Amino acid sequence: MAYRVPPHLTIWGAASPPESQGFVMWGLVFLLPLILGDTGWSYRVFRGKVGADAGYH
């Protein structure tokens, strides 16, 4: 077994319970498409608004 910082604690012992991991997984399943969709929409809305020579100066 691969032991982590405390020598008696394995990676499986340090992991959160399966119920917590399931909760996070379902949050990811529902929120990631929303975040990606919002990012895509923002890129589409602001596409072409700034010239290629513009920058932070």
C-alpha positions in Angstrom: 0.0 0.0 0.0 1.1 3.6 -0.7 1.3 5.4 2.6 0.9 9.2 2.9 2.1 11.7 5.4 1.1 9.9 8.6 2.8 6.5 8.0 -0.3 4.5 9.2 -2.8 6.3 6.9 -3.3 4.9 3.4 -4.8 6.8 0.5 -8.0 4.8 0.9 -8.2 5.7 4.6 -7.7 9.4 3.9 -10.4 9.6 1.2 -13.8 11.0 2.0 -16.8 8.6 2.3 -18.4 7.3 -0.9 -21.6 9.3 -0.1 -19.6 12.6 -0.1 -17.8 11.6 -3.3 -21.2 10.9 -4.9 -22.5 14.3 -3.8 -19.5 16.0 -5.4 -19.9 13.9 -8.6 -23.5 14.9 -9.1 -22.6 18.5 -8.5 -20.0 18.2 -11.2 -22.4 16.5 -13.6 -25.0 19.4 -13.2 -22.7 22.4 -12.8 -19.9 21.7 -15.3 -22.1 21.9 -18.4 -23.6 25.2 -17.1 -20.1 26.7 -16.5 -18.9 25.5 -19.9 -22.0 26.8 -21.6 -21.7 30.2 -19.9 -18.0 30.4 -20.9 -18.9 29.5 -24.5 -21.7 32.0 -24.6 -19.4 34.8 -23.3 -16.7 34.0 -25.9 -19.4 34.1 -28.6 -20.9 37.4 -27.4 -17.5 39.2 -27.1 -15.9 37.7 -30.2 -14.4 40.3 -32.4 -14.9 43.2 -30.0 -11.2 43.8 -29.4 -8.6 44.2 -32.1 -5.6 41.9 -32.4 -3.2 44.8 -31.6 -5.0 45.8 -28.4 -3.6 44.7 -25.1 -2.9 45.8 -21.6 -0.8 49.0 -21.9 
